[in-house]
Amino acid sequence: MDIVTLFPAMFEGPMTQSLLGRARDRGLINVQIHDLRRYSAGDRHRTVDDRPYGGGPGMVLQAEPIYKALKAIKAAGTRDFGGKQKFYVIYMSPQGRVLTQKQALDIAARPWVIVLCGHYEGVDERIMDFVDEEVSIGDYVLTGGELPAMVLAETVLRLIPGVVKEPGSLLEESFQERRLDFPHYTRPSVWRQRRVPAVLLSGNHQAIKAWRSKRAQSATLKKRPDLLSR
Ligand code: SAM
């Protein structure tokens, strides 16, 4: 995954710590962060934005630096993959399709994804000719595409085989089967007068499975009934 951003340093924590950091160290995922300013026209301020035509507040990211960044990433990747690589370009945008687990699975199956983070008022619309999909993380507006790109990266990359140590846990997670996850408990079995459900201590795997399935269903009915009717 290649991420194009005005703020590469923002990715240092999420991409080097925890699950993604370990997966990167083990060579399971390849995430490259690209500074959009590297592709500026080369002026002293490394400008990549300008005022909007038609007036109004804010600035707009220019098409040319983004085009040059995409071209450079594609050229480098095409060399790596013998000229056969098909890139999928995603623009993080509040106007995109709101990210779901199903969509994350589709994106995870793509061999190479380039993620573009917008800023200010967004990007020059003409760059959309080079974008395959706009992805939103929800119906609200953030200042830039960096946090949304991190959400997308984590959601997608943890689905790559080997990244999550126990693949079984992915299958049981919320949204995998149009239902939420079942409740989890850990030691101690009694905590401040609250007991772990007895079935979980019974060692009866069939009974545990049935209990979990029932509880997953009731959690979905209570918290997200829309998932069942979809
Ligand atoms: N003027 C744009 C609009 O109203 O549709 C909003 C621009 S927003 C301030 C700046 C950038 O943040 C966007 O270009 C996009 O990359 C990112 N962004 C903001 N909210 C987002 C969201 N909910 N999902 C994904 N990206 C978002």
Residues whose N, C-alpha, C, O or C-beta is under 5 A from the ligand:
A	BS01	SAM	M92 S93 P94 C117 G118 H119 Y120 E121 G122 V123 V135 S136 I137 G138 Y140 V141 L142 T143 G144 G145 P148
